[in-house]
Amino acid sequence: MKNLDEEKLIRYIMLTQVKGLGPVSQNALLDACGGIDKCFEMGHEAFCDTDVAQKIGAKRINLFLLQRDETNLRIMAERILADCLKKGISIVTCESISFPDRFRNFSDMPILLYHKGELRINEYAQSDGVVGARRCSVEGKKCAIDIALEAARSGNAIVSGMAKGIDSYAHTAAIKSGGYTIAVLGNGVDICYPSEHEKLYEEIAAHGCIISEYPPGTKPKEYYFPKRNRLIAALSDRIYVVDAGRKSGTETTIENGKRYGREIVVVHEAYA
C-alpha cells in the first residue's frame, strides 16, 4: 500500500502523461476539479458539471476520462517515480511551497518539475536570465560573464539553459562567484546535453539546480527547446540577451518574456 504522498505524486505524474493534454489543460483540470485527487476520484457524470465542462471542454474531458483509469498509465507513472528515486531526481508539484512562485500566474506552466540540486528560486527577490548565441563573440562572452558576476554580487539568481556559448559562460561565472544558478533543460534532468558540459552539469547540480518538465530518460528533441525557453522566461524577472540573431532559438525566450511581462535587456548588437 502506497502512502498518501506517494499516491498523490503518482497521480500528478499520470496527469502529465495523458496523451493530448498539455500544461494549459492540466492546470485547467486541477482548477476546475479542485485538486489532483478529485481529478482521479470524481465520477464521469461529475465532469459533465457546467463549470468543469466550460473550463476544460468536452473533447479534453473525454481524453482524460478515457485514459485516467488505464493500467498502463499508472504503470508508466510508477516507473517514472521509481526511476527518479534510483537516480536521485526530485519531483516538485504545483502544490509545493518550493514550486516556483514565478510560475503561478501563468496557465501554460508545468504542473510538476523534475530537478537535481536545490530548488531555491523562491528565496530570491530578483532573478536574471542570461541567454544568447551558442557561437558567440569574444565581446559577447565577456558580457555574459560580467552580467552573471554582477547578478551574483547583487544576490540575484541566474537562469539559463546550459547550452554552448552564452548559457555556459553565465552558469560558470555564477558558480565561480558563489552565486545561485538554475539550468532549464529541454530533456530529462538525468541527461547531460550537450554531453561536453558534463563537468558544468555536475557543478550546477551541486551548487544550484537543474530542472525540466520532462521525466528522466527523455532525450533532447528540437521542438522541446522552444518549450524549455518559456520556462527560462517565466523564471527570469529580467532577461539579458547577448549575441543572439533574429533567427536564433533565443527569439522564443524573448517572445515569451514579453508575453509574461519580463524586462528584456539587449546587451550586444548581434540581435539589433
Secondary structure, DSSP 8 states (H G I E B T S, - for coil): ---HHHHHHHHHHHHHTSTT--HHHHHHHHHHHTSHHHHHHS-GGGGGSHHHHHHH-HHHHHHHHHHHT-HHHHHHHHHHHHHHHHHT-EEEETTSTTS-GGGTT-TTS-SEEEEEE---GGG-S-EEEEEE-SS--HHHHHHHHHHHHHHHHTT-EEEE---TTHHHHHHHHHHHTT--EEEE-SS-TTS-SSGGGHHHHHHHHHHSEEEESS-TT----TTHHHHHHHHHHHH-SEEEEES--TTSTHHHHHHHHHHTT-EEEE-SGGG-
